[in-house]
Amino acid sequence: MSGDVVIVGGGLAALRAAEWLRLRGFAGFITMIGDEATAPYNRPPLSKRLLTGKMRESELGFQTFTRLAVNMRLGQRAVGLDATRQRVHLASGEDIPYSHLVIATGVKPRQLPGAPACDERVVMLRTLDDFHAFNRLLRGARRVAVVGGGFIGCEVAASLRQRSMSVTLIDVAPVLLQRALGRQLGELLTEVHREVGVDLRLGTSVERWSTGVSGVSLELADGSTVRADAVLVAVGTVPAVDWLAECGVDTTDGVLCDETCHVVGLDNAVAAGDVARWPNTRFGSEARRVEHWINAVEHGQAAADSLLDGRTSARPYTPIPRFWSEQHGVRVQSVGMPGIADRLVLVEGQLESRTFVAAGLRGDRIVGALGFNSPRSMLRLADIIDASNPIPATVAGTRMTAPR
């Protein structure tokens, strides 16, 4: 492959794409455009180990395994793409030409309607700057409200309880992490948070915000009021695709790609990481996004491979998605795609003990698994899902509610 490569995005997927291009021998010019002024860094610790003081900011950087020789354009925001002339438009007014393009702009926090955007006591947590703003608030805070019961909200609540802070967690769902775990397993995690003193306000939403010198008041739909010195809004994310609005690419829930990571409707372009939506043919033909750390690594490498091999020769990207989260000493793990399962079956342990594994079945196949405090067993199920010819599910056990 000849010509220059431009990578739009300054996160993990972008970094691993650049690294993989070099490891495979690409000697051309690589430019990486990132809207943050900081080189690529590890984001998950922002809600966990960095927040609890168990990790230093200097440890957030990534190790690379070859000389990258990349022109880093940090603190530069892409605002448009001219696909015909093959140029990326920057907010500075500059145009960056490319021969080949990697789209790895990730996601941005979802805005919560009605939240006081100009009040510095109401923050979101996506970037290192966000972390600094939140951590400054915490130094003088006694009461913290977290709006959102997804992974970021739950992990922040757990981290703040480790700091012995008073935490109220608000979510519209009746249980925590319902979308990822389903009602039954979500109830178990909800009880874990309740036991360690998190004040849970579930099945309700924020109807009205009031700000004053004494703090922020959140009036909830159930008639109650939560008062806080600091508020974290963590109600999910949306793909960062605004800059692609005029180039004709399908950006409905991310950048649509084919099974080889090539962007549909765009020449010489691939996408990787949280922003990409593609059909993982191991799990069917539907195009989906996967917002997990491990996928960012593997997707960046696969996109680089596909760029080098070309659209006609590239291989499908068919990973086994996997993630984990630590909350109040409970390790929650997922492998495969349990969210597409017809049913969950408890195959090991007991729910009451909070040490178990549940397999997700779709028809006669294992398509995923969820587990609490069972890392070795989860690895065994990952091997089953990873088989080149998936075997019929022969597991037996207690039927549970599928996470849908």
C-alpha positions as CSV (number, residue, x, y, z in Angstrom):
1,M,0.0,0.0,0.0
2,S,1.4,3.4,-0.9
3,G,0.4,7.0,0.0
4,D,-0.3,8.7,3.3
5,V,-2.6,7.5,6.1
6,V,-4.6,9.9,8.2
7,I,-6.1,8.5,11.5
8,V,-8.9,10.7,12.9
9,G,-9.0,9.9,16.6
10,G,-6.6,10.1,19.5
11,G,-7.6,7.0,21.5
12,L,-6.7,3.4,22.0
13,A,-8.1,2.1,18.6
14,A,-6.3,4.9,16.8
15,L,-3.0,4.2,18.5
16,R,-3.1,0.4,17.9
17,A,-4.1,1.0,14.2
18,A,-0.9,3.2,13.8
19,E,1.2,0.7,15.6
20,W,-0.1,-2.3,13.6
21,L,0.6,-0.4,10.3
22,R,4.2,0.0,11.3
23,L,4.5,-3.6,12.6
24,R,3.3,-4.8,9.2
25,G,5.9,-2.8,7.5
26,F,4.0,0.3,6.3
27,A,6.7,3.0,5.7
28,G,4.5,5.8,4.5
29,F,3.5,9.0,6.3
30,I,1.0,8.6,9.2
31,T,-0.9,11.6,10.7
32,M,-3.0,11.1,13.8
33,I,-5.6,13.8,14.6
34,G,-6.9,14.0,18.2
35,D,-9.1,16.6,19.7
36,E,-7.5,16.3,23.1
37,A,-4.2,17.9,23.8
38,T,-2.9,14.7,25.4
39,A,-1.4,11.7,23.7
40,P,-3.5,8.5,23.8
41,Y,-4.1,7.3,27.3
42,N,-6.1,4.7,29.2
43,R,-9.6,5.9,30.0
44,P,-11.2,3.1,32.3
45,P,-9.1,4.1,35.3
46,L,-10.7,7.6,35.3
47,S,-13.8,6.0,37.0
48,K,-11.8,3.5,39.0
49,R,-8.2,3.3,40.1
50,L,-7.3,6.9,39.3
51,L,-10.4,8.1,41.2
52,T,-9.6,6.0,44.2
53,G,-5.9,7.1,44.3
54,K,-4.6,3.6,43.5
55,M,-3.1,4.8,40.2
56,R,-1.1,7.8,39.2
57,E,-1.8,10.0,36.2
58,S,1.7,9.3,34.9
59,E,0.7,5.6,34.6
60,L,-2.2,6.2,32.1
61,G,0.0,6.3,29.0
62,F,0.2,3.3,26.7
63,Q,3.3,1.3,25.8
64,T,4.0,0.8,22.2
65,F,5.9,-2.1,20.7
66,T,7.6,-0.4,17.7
67,R,8.7,3.0,16.7
68,L,5.5,4.7,15.5
69,A,7.0,7.7,13.6
70,V,3.6,9.4,13.6
71,N,2.8,13.0,13.1
72,M,0.6,13.8,16.1
73,R,-1.8,16.6,15.6
74,L,-3.1,16.9,19.1
75,G,-5.7,19.4,20.2
76,Q,-7.1,19.5,16.7
77,R,-10.7,18.8,16.0
78,A,-12.0,17.3,12.8
79,V,-15.1,19.2,11.6
80,G,-15.7,17.7,8.1
81,L,-14.7,15.3,5.5
82,D,-14.4,15.9,1.7
83,A,-14.5,12.3,0.4
84,T,-14.2,13.3,-3.2
85,R,-11.0,15.3,-2.7
86,Q,-9.9,13.0,0.2
87,R,-9.3,15.7,2.8
88,V,-10.1,16.1,6.5
89,H,-11.3,19.5,7.5
90,L,-10.0,20.8,10.9
91,A,-11.6,23.4,13.1
92,S,-8.5,25.6,12.6
93,G,-9.4,25.9,8.9
94,E,-6.7,23.6,7.8
95,D,-7.3,20.7,5.4
96,I,-5.3,17.4,5.8
97,P,-5.1,15.3,2.6
98,Y,-5.0,11.6,2.8
99,S,-4.6,8.5,0.5
100,H,-6.1,6.2,3.2
101,L,-8.2,7.0,6.2
102,V,-8.8,5.4,9.6
103,I,-11.9,6.7,11.4
104,A,-11.5,6.1,15.2
105,T,-13.2,9.1,16.8
106,G,-14.9,7.0,19.5
107,V,-17.9,8.3,21.4
108,K,-18.8,11.3,23.5
109,P,-21.1,11.5,26.6
110,R,-24.8,11.7,25.9
111,Q,-26.3,15.0,27.1
112,L,-29.1,14.9,29.6
113,P,-31.9,17.4,28.7
114,G,-32.4,19.9,31.4
115,A,-29.1,19.5,33.2
116,P,-27.5,22.9,34.0
117,A,-24.6,22.7,31.4
118,C,-23.0,26.0,32.7
119,D,-22.8,25.0,36.3
120,E,-19.3,23.7,37.1
121,R,-20.7,21.4,39.8
122,V,-22.5,19.3,37.2
123,V,-19.9,17.3,35.1
124,M,-19.5,14.3,32.8
125,L,-16.6,11.9,32.8
126,R,-15.0,11.0,29.5
127,T,-11.7,12.8,29.2
128,L,-8.7,13.5,31.5
129,D,-9.9,17.1,31.7
130,D,-13.3,15.9,32.9
131,F,-11.6,13.8,35.6
132,H,-9.6,16.8,36.9
133,A,-12.8,18.9,37.0
134,F,-14.7,16.2,38.9
135,N,-11.8,15.5,41.3
136,R,-11.5,19.1,42.2
137,L,-15.2,19.2,43.0
138,L,-14.8,16.1,45.2
139,R,-12.2,17.8,47.4
140,G,-14.9,20.0,48.9
141,A,-17.9,17.8,48.5
142,R,-19.8,15.8,51.2
143,R,-22.7,14.6,49.0
144,V,-22.3,13.4,45.5
145,A,-25.2,12.5,43.1
146,V,-24.6,10.2,40.1
147,V,-27.2,10.3,37.4
148,G,-27.0,7.1,35.4
149,G,-26.8,3.4,36.4
150,G,-24.6,2.1,33.6
151,F,-21.0,1.0,33.9
152,I,-19.5,4.5,34.4
153,G,-22.2,5.5,37.0
154,C,-21.8,2.2,38.9
155,E,-18.0,2.3,38.9
156,V,-17.9,5.9,40.0
157,A,-20.4,5.1,42.8
158,A,-18.2,2.2,43.9
159,S,-15.0,4.3,43.8
160,L,-16.6,7.1,45.8
161,R,-17.8,4.7,48.5
162,Q,-14.1,3.5,48.8
163,R,-13.4,7.1,49.6
164,S,-16.2,7.0,52.2
165,M,-18.2,9.6,50.4
166,S,-22.0,9.9,50.5
167,V,-23.3,8.8,47.1
168,T,-26.8,8.8,45.6
169,L,-27.3,6.9,42.4
170,I,-30.3,7.8,40.2
171,D,-31.5,5.8,37.2
172,V,-34.7,5.4,35.2
173,A,-34.3,1.6,35.1
174,P,-35.6,-0.5,38.1
175,V,-32.2,-2.2,38.5
176,L,-28.6,-1.3,37.8
177,L,-27.0,-2.3,34.5
178,Q,-30.2,-3.7,33.2
179,R,-29.3,-3.4,29.5
180,A,-26.0,-5.3,30.0
181,L,-27.1,-7.9,32.6
182,G,-30.8,-8.2,32.4
183,R,-33.3,-7.8,35.2
184,Q,-32.3,-10.9,37.3
185,L,-28.5,-10.3,37.4
186,G,-29.1,-6.6,37.6
187,E,-31.0,-7.1,40.8
188,L,-28.0,-8.9,42.3
189,L,-25.6,-6.1,41.5
190,T,-28.2,-3.5,42.8
191,E,-28.2,-5.3,46.1
192,V,-24.4,-5.2,46.3
193,H,-24.5,-1.4,45.9
194,R,-27.2,-1.1,48.4
195,E,-25.3,-3.1,51.0
196,V,-22.3,-0.9,50.9
197,G,-24.4,2.2,51.5
198,V,-25.1,3.7,48.1
199,D,-28.4,5.5,48.2
200,L,-30.3,4.1,45.2
201,R,-33.1,6.0,43.5
202,L,-34.1,3.6,40.8
203,G,-37.1,3.6,38.4
204,T,-37.2,7.4,38.4
205,S,-35.7,10.4,36.6
206,V,-34.7,13.9,37.2
207,E,-37.6,16.2,36.6
208,R,-36.1,19.6,37.7
209,W,-32.7,21.0,38.6
210,S,-32.1,23.9,41.0
211,T,-28.7,25.4,41.7
212,G,-27.6,27.7,44.5
213,V,-24.8,28.6,46.7
214,S,-25.5,25.6,49.0
215,G,-25.4,23.0,46.2
216,V,-27.5,21.4,43.5
217,S,-31.0,20.1,44.1
218,L,-32.5,17.4,41.8
219,E,-36.2,17.0,42.0
220,L,-37.1,13.4,41.0
221,A,-40.2,12.1,39.2
222,D,-41.2,10.1,42.3
223,G,-41.6,13.3,44.3
224,S,-38.3,13.1,46.3
225,T,-35.4,15.5,46.2
226,V,-31.7,14.8,46.1
227,R,-29.3,17.5,47.3
228,A,-25.6,17.3,46.3
229,D,-22.4,19.3,46.3
230,A,-21.3,17.6,43.0
231,V,-23.3,15.8,40.3
232,L,-21.9,13.4,37.7
233,V,-24.1,12.8,34.7
234,A,-23.4,9.4,33.1
235,V,-26.4,8.5,31.0
236,G,-24.5,6.8,28.2
237,T,-22.6,7.8,25.0
238,V,-23.2,8.6,21.4
239,P,-20.8,8.0,18.5
240,A,-18.6,11.0,17.6
241,V,-19.7,11.3,14.0
242,D,-20.8,14.9,13.6
243,W,-17.8,15.7,11.4
244,L,-19.1,13.1,8.9
245,A,-22.5,14.6,8.4
246,E,-21.9,16.0,4.9
247,C,-20.0,13.1,3.3
248,G,-22.8,10.7,2.6
249,V,-21.7,8.0,5.1
250,D,-24.3,6.1,7.1
251,T,-23.7,7.3,10.6
252,T,-26.9,5.8,12.2
253,D,-25.5,4.7,15.5
254,G,-21.9,4.9,14.4
255,V,-20.0,4.6,11.1
256,L,-21.4,1.7,9.1
257,C,-18.7,-0.8,7.9
258,D,-18.7,-4.1,6.1
259,E,-17.4,-7.2,7.8
260,T,-13.8,-6.3,7.0
261,C,-14.0,-2.8,8.7
262,H,-14.1,-0.9,5.4
263,V,-16.5,2.0,5.6
264,V,-19.6,1.4,3.4
265,G,-19.8,4.1,0.7
266,L,-16.3,5.5,1.3
267,D,-13.2,4.6,-0.7
268,N,-9.9,3.9,1.0
269,A,-11.4,4.2,4.5
270,V,-11.8,1.9,7.5
271,A,-13.3,2.5,10.9
272,A,-12.3,1.0,14.3
273,G,-13.3,1.1,18.0
274,D,-16.4,2.5,19.6
275,V,-17.4,4.6,16.6
276,A,-17.6,1.6,14.2
277,R,-20.7,-0.4,13.5
278,W,-20.1,-3.6,11.6
279,P,-21.6,-7.1,11.2
280,N,-19.6,-9.6,13.3
281,T,-20.6,-12.6,11.2
282,R,-19.8,-15.0,14.1
283,F,-23.0,-13.7,15.6
284,G,-25.1,-13.0,12.5
285,S,-25.5,-10.3,9.9
286,E,-26.7,-7.4,11.9
287,A,-24.2,-4.5,12.2
288,R,-23.5,-3.5,15.8
289,R,-21.1,-1.4,17.8
290,V,-19.0,-2.7,20.7
291,E,-17.8,-0.2,23.3
292,H,-15.2,-2.3,25.1
293,W,-11.5,-1.7,25.8
294,I,-10.3,-5.0,24.4
295,N,-12.3,-4.4,21.2
296,A,-10.6,-1.1,20.7
297,V,-7.2,-2.9,20.6
298,E,-8.3,-5.7,18.3
299,H,-10.4,-3.5,16.1
300,G,-7.6,-1.0,15.5
301,Q,-5.3,-3.8,14.5
302,A,-8.0,-5.4,12.3
303,A,-8.7,-2.1,10.6
304,A,-5.0,-1.6,9.8
305,D,-4.8,-5.1,8.3
306,S,-7.9,-4.4,6.2
307,L,-6.4,-1.1,5.0
308,L,-3.2,-2.8,4.0
309,D,-4.9,-5.8,2.4
310,G,-7.5,-3.9,0.4
311,R,-11.3,-4.3,0.4
312,T,-11.3,-7.3,-1.9
313,S,-8.6,-9.3,0.0
314,A,-9.3,-8.3,3.6
315,R,-10.6,-10.9,6.1
316,P,-13.8,-10.4,8.2
317,Y,-13.3,-9.1,11.7
318,T,-15.0,-11.6,14.0
319,P,-13.9,-11.1,17.6
320,I,-15.3,-12.5,20.8
321,P,-16.3,-9.4,22.7
322,R,-15.4,-9.4,26.4
323,F,-15.3,-7.0,29.2
324,W,-15.2,-6.9,33.0
325,S,-16.0,-4.4,35.7
326,E,-15.0,-4.4,39.4
327,Q,-17.6,-3.0,41.8
328,H,-17.4,-3.2,45.6
329,G,-15.2,-6.3,45.3
330,V,-17.5,-8.1,42.8
331,R,-15.9,-8.9,39.4
332,V,-18.6,-8.8,36.7
333,Q,-17.6,-10.3,33.4
334,S,-19.1,-10.8,30.0
335,V,-17.9,-12.8,27.0
336,G,-19.5,-13.1,23.6
337,M,-22.9,-11.4,23.0
338,P,-25.2,-12.5,25.8
339,G,-27.5,-9.6,24.8
340,I,-28.7,-11.5,21.7
341,A,-29.4,-14.7,23.6
342,D,-32.9,-16.2,23.8
343,R,-32.3,-17.4,27.3
344,L,-29.7,-17.6,30.0
345,V,-28.9,-20.8,31.8
346,L,-27.1,-21.0,35.1
347,V,-24.3,-23.5,34.6
348,E,-22.0,-23.0,37.6
349,G,-22.3,-21.7,41.1
350,Q,-25.3,-20.0,42.8
351,L,-26.8,-16.6,42.4
352,E,-27.0,-16.1,46.1
353,S,-23.3,-16.7,46.6
354,R,-22.5,-14.1,43.9
355,T,-20.0,-16.6,42.4
356,F,-21.6,-18.1,39.2
357,V,-21.6,-18.3,35.5
358,A,-24.6,-18.1,33.2
359,A,-24.5,-19.2,29.5
360,G,-26.5,-17.3,26.9
361,L,-28.2,-19.5,24.4
362,R,-29.6,-18.7,21.1
363,G,-31.3,-21.7,19.6
364,D,-28.9,-24.5,20.2
365,R,-25.7,-22.4,20.3
366,I,-23.9,-20.6,23.1
367,V,-23.5,-17.0,22.0
368,G,-22.3,-15.5,25.3
369,A,-21.9,-15.8,29.0
370,L,-22.2,-13.6,32.1
371,G,-20.4,-14.3,35.4
372,F,-19.7,-12.9,38.8
373,N,-16.3,-13.7,40.4
374,S,-15.6,-16.6,38.1
375,P,-12.8,-15.6,35.7
376,R,-11.5,-19.1,35.0
377,S,-14.9,-20.5,34.1
378,M,-15.6,-17.6,31.9
379,L,-12.4,-18.4,30.0
380,R,-13.6,-21.9,29.4
381,L,-16.9,-20.6,27.9
382,A,-15.0,-18.2,25.8
383,D,-13.2,-21.1,24.2
384,I,-16.5,-22.8,23.4
385,I,-17.8,-19.6,21.7
386,D,-14.4,-19.2,19.9
387,A,-14.6,-22.7,18.3
388,S,-14.4,-22.4,14.5
389,N,-17.5,-24.6,14.2
390,P,-19.7,-23.6,17.3
391,I,-20.8,-26.7,19.0
392,P,-24.5,-27.3,20.1
393,A,-25.1,-26.1,23.6
394,T,-25.2,-29.0,26.0
395,V,-25.3,-27.1,29.2
396,A,-28.0,-27.8,31.6
397,G,-29.1,-25.9,34.6
398,T,-31.6,-23.3,35.9
399,R,-33.2,-21.2,33.3
400,M,-32.9,-17.4,33.8
401,T,-34.1,-14.2,32.3
402,A,-32.1,-13.2,29.2
403,P,-30.5,-9.7,29.2
404,R,-32.6,-7.9,26.6
